[in-house]
Amino acid sequence: MQTKLKAGDRVRLVSMTDDPDPIPAGTTGTVAGVYPQRGWTQVDVDWDNDRSLMLSIPPDVVERVSPPAADTQ
């Protein structure tokens, strides 16, 4: 089961199977918005590779990742 996502979460794509030109697995991005539907969730992600493609969960799968550690120097 996927963790509930919220705007500002950093995510890494695990799989996107139902798109003819999917975002590559392993791509990271920042959640811009989460829109629950009946039985699925639409997730707007600002992908780090500058692509713009929303997720449909399920069947798309992402994992939340920690933001990079702040530079303390």
C-alpha positions as CSV (number, residue, x, y, z in Angstrom):
1,M,0.0,0.0,0.0
2,Q,1.3,3.4,-0.9
3,T,1.9,6.1,1.7
4,K,-0.5,9.1,1.4
5,L,1.2,11.9,-0.6
6,K,0.9,15.6,-0.1
7,A,2.1,18.7,-1.9
8,G,5.8,19.3,-1.3
9,D,6.7,15.6,-0.9
10,R,9.7,14.4,-2.9
11,V,9.0,11.2,-4.8
12,R,10.8,8.7,-7.0
13,L,8.9,6.9,-9.8
14,V,8.8,3.1,-9.4
15,S,6.6,2.3,-12.4
16,M,4.3,3.9,-14.9
17,T,2.7,1.2,-17.1
18,D,-0.3,2.7,-18.8
19,D,1.3,5.7,-20.6
20,P,2.7,5.5,-24.2
21,D,5.6,7.8,-23.3
22,P,6.1,7.2,-19.6
23,I,8.4,9.0,-17.2
24,P,11.5,6.7,-16.8
25,A,11.5,4.7,-13.6
26,G,13.8,6.2,-11.0
27,T,13.0,9.8,-12.0
28,T,12.4,12.1,-9.0
29,G,10.2,15.0,-8.6
30,T,8.1,17.2,-6.2
31,V,4.4,16.6,-5.6
32,A,2.5,19.8,-6.7
33,G,-1.0,18.6,-5.9
34,V,-3.0,15.5,-4.9
35,Y,-6.5,15.0,-6.2
36,P,-8.4,12.0,-4.8
37,Q,-10.9,10.4,-7.1
38,R,-13.2,7.3,-6.6
39,G,-10.8,4.4,-6.2
40,W,-7.7,6.2,-7.5
41,T,-5.7,9.3,-7.0
42,Q,-4.4,11.8,-9.5
43,V,-1.0,13.3,-8.5
44,D,0.5,16.3,-10.1
45,V,4.4,16.1,-10.0
46,D,7.0,18.7,-11.0
47,W,9.5,16.2,-12.4
48,D,13.2,17.0,-12.1
49,N,13.7,16.2,-15.8
50,D,11.3,19.1,-16.7
51,R,8.6,16.8,-18.0
52,S,5.0,17.4,-17.1
53,L,3.0,14.2,-16.7
54,M,0.5,13.4,-13.9
55,L,0.4,10.1,-12.1
56,S,-2.7,7.9,-11.8
57,I,-2.4,5.9,-8.6
58,P,-3.0,3.0,-9.1
59,P,-1.6,1.8,-11.5
60,D,1.4,4.1,-11.3
61,V,3.7,3.6,-8.3
62,V,5.9,6.1,-6.6
63,E,7.9,6.1,-3.3
64,R,8.4,9.0,-1.1
65,V,12.1,10.0,-0.7
66,S,13.8,12.2,1.8
67,P,14.9,15.6,0.6
68,P,18.6,16.1,0.1
69,A,20.4,17.0,3.3
70,A,21.0,20.7,3.7
71,D,24.6,21.9,3.1
72,T,25.9,22.9,6.5
73,Q,29.1,24.5,5.3
